[in-house]
Each structure stands twice: as structure tokens, then as C-alpha cells.
Amino acid sequence: MTEALERDELDLLQLLAEGLPLEAIARRLELSDRTVRRRLRAICDRLGFATPIQAVVWAARRGLV
């Protein structure tokens, strides 16, 4: 499943794992809030999770973030 995530997606999950709000993540990645939300939804869909926090936990358990 790790091959399903690109480096920028893992970076996004890392920032979410650090507890940053979506607006701060968007600013840090120089993206719009909407783009961040869309990317999180795409990550969840690809991995089969209902919420972004599930994706963060999955990545943390595998040492990816």
C-alpha cells in the first residue's frame, strides 16, 4: 500500500499528524484549503479509509510519518 502514496501525500499526512489545522497545512504547502481537503479525500479513498485521521494512524503505524 505504501507504493500508493507519493512523497507529497506523506508530507501532507505528516503535517496533519503534527496537529496542524487544514488552513495551516494549506499555507505551509502553498495550496488552497480546498486542494488540501481534496488531496486528503483522495488519500483516504485510495487507502480505503473513511477519515484522514485513519490514514494518519495507518501511516504512523508503518513508520511513514
ZADO-1210 file (C-alpha; in nm, 4 decimals, padded with zeros to 6 digits):
<atoms>
<atom x="00.0000" y="00.0000" z="00.0000" code="MET" pos="1"/>
<atom x="00.2891" y="00.2397" z="00.0565" code="THR" pos="2"/>
<atom x="00.3526" y="00.2492" z="-00.3141" code="GLU" pos="3"/>
<atom x="00.0043" y="00.4001" z="-00.3382" code="ALA" pos="4"/>
<atom x="00.1278" y="00.7157" z="-00.1628" code="LEU" pos="5"/>
<atom x="00.3658" y="00.9686" z="-00.3086" code="GLU" pos="6"/>
<atom x="00.6100" y="01.1775" z="-00.1065" code="ARG" pos="7"/>
<atom x="00.3872" y="01.4879" z="-00.1152" code="ASP" pos="8"/>
<atom x="00.0943" y="01.2843" z="00.0163" code="GLU" pos="9"/>
<atom x="00.3056" y="01.1527" z="00.3022" code="LEU" pos="10"/>
<atom x="00.4174" y="01.5109" z="00.3739" code="ASP" pos="11"/>
<atom x="00.0524" y="01.6149" z="00.3961" code="LEU" pos="12"/>
<atom x="-00.0221" y="01.3298" z="00.6384" code="LEU" pos="13"/>
<atom x="00.2848" y="01.4251" z="00.8433" code="GLN" pos="14"/>
<atom x="00.1605" y="01.7808" z="00.8871" code="LEU" pos="15"/>
<atom x="-00.1819" y="01.6509" z="00.9848" code="LEU" pos="16"/>
<atom x="-00.0180" y="01.4144" z="01.2350" code="ALA" pos="17"/>
<atom x="00.1601" y="01.7129" z="01.3896" code="GLU" pos="18"/>
<atom x="-00.1810" y="01.8565" z="01.4708" code="GLY" pos="19"/>
<atom x="-00.1794" y="02.1453" z="01.2277" code="LEU" pos="20"/>
<atom x="-00.5213" y="02.2699" z="01.1175" code="PRO" pos="21"/>
<atom x="-00.6022" y="02.2327" z="00.7487" code="LEU" pos="22"/>
<atom x="-00.5613" y="02.6068" z="00.6904" code="GLU" pos="23"/>
<atom x="-00.2050" y="02.5968" z="00.8288" code="ALA" pos="24"/>
<atom x="-00.1244" y="02.2884" z="00.6225" code="ILE" pos="25"/>
<atom x="-00.2517" y="02.4667" z="00.3122" code="ALA" pos="26"/>
<atom x="-00.0337" y="02.7710" z="00.3842" code="ARG" pos="27"/>
<atom x="00.2739" y="02.5595" z="00.4519" code="ARG" pos="28"/>
<atom x="00.2281" y="02.3592" z="00.1298" code="LEU" pos="29"/>
<atom x="00.1277" y="02.6716" z="-00.0647" code="GLU" pos="30"/>
<atom x="-00.2066" y="02.5188" z="-00.1609" code="LEU" pos="31"/>
<atom x="-00.5666" y="02.6247" z="-00.1153" code="SER" pos="32"/>
<atom x="-00.7720" y="02.4798" z="00.1709" code="ASP" pos="33"/>
<atom x="-00.9923" y="02.3152" z="-00.0873" code="ARG" pos="34"/>
<atom x="-00.6951" y="02.1441" z="-00.2540" code="THR" pos="35"/>
<atom x="-00.5759" y="02.0090" z="00.0808" code="VAL" pos="36"/>
<atom x="-00.9218" y="01.8706" z="00.1546" code="ARG" pos="37"/>
<atom x="-00.9420" y="01.7180" z="-00.1940" code="ARG" pos="38"/>
<atom x="-00.5999" y="01.5542" z="-00.1586" code="ARG" pos="39"/>
<atom x="-00.6889" y="01.4139" z="00.1835" code="LEU" pos="40"/>
<atom x="-01.0108" y="01.2701" z="00.0403" code="ARG" pos="41"/>
<atom x="-00.8122" y="01.1121" z="-00.2456" code="ALA" pos="42"/>
<atom x="-00.5649" y="00.9573" z="00.0009" code="ILE" pos="43"/>
<atom x="-00.8496" y="00.8159" z="00.2093" code="CYS" pos="44"/>
<atom x="-01.0264" y="00.6803" z="-00.0968" code="ASP" pos="45"/>
<atom x="-00.7090" y="00.5152" z="-00.2244" code="ARG" pos="46"/>
<atom x="-00.6330" y="00.3532" z="00.1117" code="LEU" pos="47"/>
<atom x="-00.9937" y="00.2666" z="00.1906" code="GLY" pos="48"/>
<atom x="-01.0365" y="00.4869" z="00.4993" code="PHE" pos="49"/>
<atom x="-01.3355" y="00.6970" z="00.5974" code="ALA" pos="50"/>
<atom x="-01.1398" y="00.9763" z="00.7676" code="THR" pos="51"/>
<atom x="-00.7986" y="01.1401" z="00.7286" code="PRO" pos="52"/>
<atom x="-00.7059" y="01.0523" z="01.0875" code="ILE" pos="53"/>
<atom x="-00.7363" y="00.6839" z="00.9976" code="GLN" pos="54"/>
<atom x="-00.4852" y="00.7416" z="00.7178" code="ALA" pos="55"/>
<atom x="-00.2533" y="00.9216" z="00.9615" code="VAL" pos="56"/>
<atom x="-00.2741" y="00.6324" z="01.2098" code="VAL" pos="57"/>
<atom x="-00.2097" y="00.3817" z="00.9298" code="TRP" pos="58"/>
<atom x="00.0976" y="00.5769" z="00.8145" code="ALA" pos="59"/>
<atom x="00.2248" y="00.6258" z="01.1713" code="ALA" pos="60"/>
<atom x="00.1985" y="00.2551" z="01.2486" code="ARG" pos="61"/>
<atom x="00.4149" y="00.1859" z="00.9466" code="ARG" pos="62"/>
<atom x="00.6720" y="00.4497" z="01.0369" code="GLY" pos="63"/>
<atom x="00.5894" y="00.6609" z="00.7324" code="LEU" pos="64"/>
<atom x="00.5139" y="00.9766" z="00.9305" code="VAL" pos="65"/>
</atoms>
